[in-house]
Amino acid sequence: MTTNGIEAVFLETHNWGKAAKFFQALGYELEFETDHDSGQLRNGDGPYVFIAEVPKNKTPGMQLVLKATDTEAIATDSAVEVVTPLEETHYGTREMTVRDPDGRLWTLQAEK
């Protein structure tokens, strides 16, 4: 089983514009913005931050995304509880969700 550090931080917000400006004030540069109140920012060659606006009645969440290099081994390792199997995304990656021993969910992301 292999991962290679943190790939990204997925953030949910009630105000995409304010959240993007906050990260830009911290030195992040906007890589792209979608037409549905979300976008991606990055500071140097570190993990990217993807921010998505959610409805006011939903509590904004945060998810760390680990860069996976051997998803097949991860999926079959008995020490790892797979919550959602490896799936191709509409944005050009493959992702799966796993649960750690304390119940936290982790997203693992790999290149196609």
Phi, psi and omega in degrees: 000131184221130166234163184227064176080188181273126179272319187199166170238121175264123180241143170252147184216162173267351181213097182304314182300312179295319180296317179298316179297323177301310182291327176294324177295337178269006176101004178279146177250140179289121176272319173196156176235139178269177176266013178229049172056052174205167178180177185235136178233157179212147176242104181068221181257017179281185179302147176275160175245121175253125183243131179232133178281136178239160180300154182300334182276001178250134177286125180298137180246178177216141181221127172278140180244123178267141177279119182258137179246345179220073186292330180295318179294321179298314184297335183255358180283124183295344179280351184246123175271113179277123179268313173232131183291167179302126181222147174283141180259166177284351181252020167091020177231179170241137182224153172215158177243135178233159180246132177277172184301340179262007175094358179286143177266139178233137173264132174249129184238136179227157174290155177291000000 
